[in-house]
Amino acid sequence: MALSAQQIERYRRDGFVCPVPVMPAAEAAGLRRRLEAVEARQGGKLEAVQRSRAFLLFKWLDDVLYAGAAKNLQRL
């Protein structure tokens, strides 16, 4: 998802943009469902040790972090 002209101007002026659109809402909802399914299978929320490096446990999360989001950061 491309940044708008206004977001680019804000970045140049302030040095940051928030929020940064990194994926469509439907894709984010799908990822959330996957995480919630994992939590349901294990009987509760991820433990702290699982959350700290979750990309090592879940290939789909690693793909999001290092493939999808990286494309969007290159646009800055």
Contacts in CASP RR format, 6 or more apart in sequence:
PFRMAT RR
TARGET T0000
AUTHOR 0000-0000-0000
METHOD contacts of the structure
MODEL  1
MALSAQQIERYRRDGFVCPVPVMPAAEAAGLRRRLEAVEARQGGKLEAVQ
RSRAFLLFKWLDDVLYAGAAKNLQRL
1 21 0 8 1.000
1 22 0 8 1.000
1 23 0 8 1.000
1 24 0 8 1.000
1 72 0 8 1.000
2 75 0 8 1.000
3 11 0 8 1.000
3 17 0 8 1.000
3 20 0 8 1.000
3 21 0 8 1.000
3 75 0 8 1.000
3 76 0 8 1.000
7 17 0 8 1.000
8 17 0 8 1.000
10 16 0 8 1.000
10 17 0 8 1.000
11 17 0 8 1.000
11 76 0 8 1.000
17 76 0 8 1.000
20 72 0 8 1.000
21 72 0 8 1.000
22 68 0 8 1.000
22 69 0 8 1.000
22 72 0 8 1.000
23 64 0 8 1.000
23 68 0 8 1.000
23 69 0 8 1.000
23 72 0 8 1.000
31 60 0 8 1.000
31 61 0 8 1.000
31 64 0 8 1.000
34 58 0 8 1.000
34 60 0 8 1.000
35 46 0 8 1.000
35 58 0 8 1.000
38 46 0 8 1.000
38 58 0 8 1.000
39 45 0 8 1.000
39 46 0 8 1.000
46 54 0 8 1.000
50 57 0 8 1.000
54 61 0 8 1.000
55 61 0 8 1.000
55 62 0 8 1.000
55 65 0 8 1.000
55 66 0 8 1.000
56 62 0 8 1.000
END
